[in-house]
Amino acid sequence: MSFLPFGCSPGNYSPEQLRMIQEVYSAIAAEPWFVKDAEKRTAFAARVLLMYNRGLIMPDKLRAFCTVLARHHFSEPPSSAEGQTEPQQPA
């Protein structure tokens, strides 16, 4: 049983498909929490392609799933200076 869109096989994508996959990858990779390591980024790109090949061909669904995947497997902890605010004093 194939989950690929009609006329598509792994490694054979139309320009529109490639653009959509790239946009999903780029949007997630631009997040501040996303890993900076080139090998891990490449591994994530392969996962995005795998999910597309498994049938996640709608951009919003692919992005939502891959965001969760990236948060779980491809995120870095925030640096100690990022995201910290002054403690609130009781009123």
N, C-alpha and C positions, 0 to 999 in steps of 0.2 A: 504494500500500500504506500503510495507516495503522498506527501503533504505539500509538495511543491506546487506553486501556481502553474497553470497550464502554460506549456511552452518554455518552462524554466527548469534548468538542472543545476546542481551545485557547480559554481564556477562560471555559469553562463547567465549573466544578468543584463537586462536592458539598461540604457543610460538613466531612465527614470527610477528604476529599482536601485541602482547604485547610488544615485543622488539621495534618495530617501534613506537608505541604510547609512550613508555617510552623515546625513543630517542628524540622525538619531545618535550615532556614535559621537559626533562632535559636540552635540548639546550636553551629553552626559560627561564627556571627557573635560569639558570646560568648567564643570562644577569644582568649587574650591576643595572639596573633600576627596576628589578623585585622585588615585595614585599618580605619581610623577614618573615612576620607573617605566622605561620604554618596553621592557619585556612584558610587564604586566598589562600595559596599554595594548600591546599586540595581542595578548591572550584575550583581553576583553573584546577587541575587534573581532576575533575569531568566534567568540561566543555570540556576538550580535548577528554575525552571518549564520551561525548554526541555528539560532532561534528563528531567523527569517526563513531558512530552509525547512524548518520544522512546521512552518505554517503561520507564524506571527507576521503577516504581511501588511497589516493595517498599521500605519505610522504611530498612532496614539497608543495602541496596544503593545507594539514592539517597544516603544520608548518607556512605557510604564513598567513592563516586565523587566527590561534591561536596567532600568534605574534601580529597582529592588535588587536585582542581581549584583549590580555594581556596588551598591551600598553595603551589601553583605560580604562580597568577595574582593572588591577593588577600591576600598576606601582607606584613607589614612586618618589616624586620630588627629584632631585639631592640635595645633601647636599651643603651648601654654599661654601665649599672648593673644591668640585669636579667640574671639567670642566671650571673653571675660568682661564682666561689668563690675562696677563698684558694688559692694554689699549694701543692701538697703537698710537704713536705720529705722527702727520702729517710730511711728509718729507720736 
